[in-house]
Amino acid sequence: MDMLRKPFGNTVDYDKKKQMEIDWYEKGDAEKKGFVARILHWKIFYSPGRNSFNYIFPKIQMKEMLESELKYAKAGKLLIAPCGSGDDYKYVQSFSDNIYGMDLSPAAIRSCPEEMKAREGDILSSGYPENYFDVIVSPLFFHHLIKIGFEPFLDEFIRILKPGGKLVILEPSLWYPLNLVTRPLKKLFNPYGEVEDEGPFHPGHMIRKLKEAGFKNIKMQGASFSHCSFYVPLARFVNFVTRPILKIWPIDYFAWMVLFAAEKGGG
């Protein structure tokens, strides 16, 4: 493990963390949930359909932020990191004819759309040359790294971005009011089948780390005030009512999901 991979505060062994993420992805749904969690996954509490629906709205906001950052122009090369099974491809496919993806999980990579140049790998050992990508999109990644640290990953992103290149990040906010209920449930029963050590974080922490990494023109906004457990009619109502306030400070800090945009200097 090279020097780039060591500044994690010695709180978690990085190789074990990577294996934890791979194992989670390859487990079946039943394996991710204990007995009580399976009870909480009865349709009255949770459904995969509701869960999937509630991620659509924040991903649309991510797409709109990227449109604004690129001023509706196409990018040369765009990287989704990590890309999972390529679910985010449909939100970014209009922005570039050369879309790349990287993920630790071989199972995830096998499920990616054929149009993506997706490959298995560690972001910290990406193998991409400096100044290679025009855009990096990183959805729902950094909340898995709270005990690891954001710094080496942001350092790698800024290394492989071209001068003037854009980075867009989507993450859950610690200040979402419903966390008062959902986070204790996670600790007790993990009803949503999450990775053990993932969780929301203070949006200000990401802003600070982006600045420390050397990013410029940093922006933040809310992406959704709904929640993955909300019934679809309620989610539609919440999205409709709160859309006008997504970009209002400090209300944006209290969203379920928040978006960050940043730029590598020198463009």
N, C-alpha and C positions, 0 to 999 in steps of 0.2 A: 504494500500500500504506500503510495508516494506521499510527499509532504502535503499536497493539496487535500488529501483525504483525512488528515488528522485533526483539524481544529474543530472538533465536535464537543469540546468541554468534557471529554472522557466520561460521559454519562451513559453512553450506549455503544456497544460494539457494532460498528457499521456493517460488517459482514453478517452478523446475526440479524440486524435490522432488514437487510436486503432479503435474507431468506424468509423472514417473517412475512414480508410483502408478497413474495412469490408463493409461499404456502397459502396465504389468504386467498389469492386469486384462483388457485387451483382447487380449493375446497369447494364442495357442494354447499348449497344454502343451508341444508340441515346441519352440516358440520360446523357452521359458523355460529350456531345458536344453541344455547343450552335449553333445558326443559322449560324453564320459566319464560325464556325469550321466545320459544316456539308458541307458547300460550299468547304472548303479546303480539305474535305475528298472525293471530287470527284476523280475518278480514275487518272485523270491527275496529281493530287497532292499527292494522298495517296491511298494505297490499303492494305488490311489485308495480302494479299499474299506477297507483297514486305516487309511489316513490319516483318512478320514471317521469311522470308528468311534471312533477314539481321541479325537476332539473331543466326542463325545456326553457322556461322563462329566463332564468339566469344565463343560460347558454345563448339565448337570443340577445340578451343585453351585452354579452361578451362579443358577439358578432357585430353589434352596432358600435361598440367601442372601437373595435378593430377597423371598421369602415371609417370612423371619424379620424382615427390615427393615420390611416393610409390615404385619407382624402379621396376614397373610392377608387384609388389606383391599384393595379395589380403589383404584387411583390414577386421578385425573382425566385427566391427560395424561402419556404416557410417550414418551420419545424414544430411539431406537436410533441412536447416532452414533459412528462411521460404521455404516451399515446393510448395506453390501455388497449382495448380491442378495436380502437378506431372510431368510437362513437362520436367523437368531436369532428371527424372529417367533414361531415355534412354541413357543419357551421362555418368552416373555413375554406371549403373547396373553391369558392368563387374568388378567393384572394390571390391564388397562385396556381400556375400550371405545374409546379414542382413542390409537392408536399411530402415532407419527410416525417417519420415517426420513430421514437425510440422508447423501449420499455424493458424492464427487468424480466417480465414474464414471457416465456416462450409460448404459453397457451394464449396469452393476449395477442401476441404478434401474429399467430396463426389465424386469428379472427379478423385482422385488419382488412379493409378494402384493398383490392388488388391495385387500385390506382395510387395508393400510398407507397412511398419508398420506406417501408417500415422494417426495422431490424431490432433484434434483441440486444440489450446492452445497458451498461451503467452510465448514467449521465455524466458522472465524474470522470469517466474514461470514454468519452463519446467518440474520439478518433477523428472528429471533424477539424479541419484547419481553422486557423484564426480568420476572423472577418468573412465568414462563409454564408451566414443566413441574413436575410432582410427582415424576417419576423420570427419570433419564437412565441408560441402560445403554450401556457403552462396551466391547465385547469385542474384544480383540486389535488395539488401535489404537496405544497409546503405544509399543510396541516398534518401531514404524515411525518414531518421532520422537526417537530418541536423539541424533541430530546436530542436530536442530531445537530441541528443548527442550519440556518439558511445560507450562511456565508459562502461555503465552497460551491454550492449549486449556482448561486447568483454570479460568482466569479467565473464559472464555466460558461454561463449564458452570455456574459458580457464579452468573454474571449471569442466566442464563435459568432457573435453578431457583427455585422458590418457597421462601420461608423454611420450613425444616423438610423441604425436598425431599431425596431420596435419590439418590446416585450409586453405581453398582456397576461395577467395572472388572475385567476378566479379562486376565491377561498371563503370559508365560513368565518364569521365574526364572533369573537368572544362575547360581545355586548348585545347579541340578540336576546331579547327578554325571555323567550321560551327556553333558553339554555338553563334557566333556573330549574326546569323540570326535566329536560332531556338529558342533561349531563349526569345528574345523580342516577337516572335510570341506566345510562350507559355503564357507569361504574358498578352498579348492582347486577344488571342482567344483560347488558349489551343487546337490546332488542333489535337494533338495526344491523347487526352482524358486522360492525366496523372492526378495523384493525385495532388491536388492544391499545396502542399508545397514540392513536390519532385524536385530534380534537381541534376546536376553534382557537383562534389566537387574536390578540389585540391588533387591529389594523395598523395602528401606529408603529408597531414593531416591524412590519413589512416595509413601511415607508422609510423608517430609519435604516434598515438593512439595504434597501435599494440605494439610498444616498451613499452609504458607506462603500458599496460596491462600485460606485462611480456613475450610476445612472443619472440622467438629467430629465427635466420636464416630467416629473412624477405626478400622476393624477390618481384620484381614487373616487369611486362612487358606489352606491348600493346596487346590487343586482337582483335581489328578491327579498321581500319580507314574508313570503310564504314559508312552508316547511315541508320536508319530504313526507310527513305523516298526514298532512292536510287532505281532506276529501277534495276532489276536483272542483266542485262548485264553490267551495270556500276559497280554494287556491285562486280560482279565476277572479273572484271578488277582491281578494287581497291584492292581487297583481294589478287589477284595474284601478283600485283606490290609491295604491301607493306608488304607481309609476311616476306621477308628477314630482314626487319627493325623493326619488332615487339619488339625485345629484345635489341634494341640499345638505350642507354641513351644519351641525354635526349629526343630523338625523341618519345620514348614510352609515355611520359607525354602528347603528343598531339594527342594520339589516341582517337577515339570515346569511346571505352571501354578499360578498363585496368584490369589486373589480379594481385592479391596479393596472395602469399603463405607464411605461417608462421608455426612455430612449437612450441609446448609447451615444455619447458625445462624439464630435468630430465629423458629423455628416454635413 
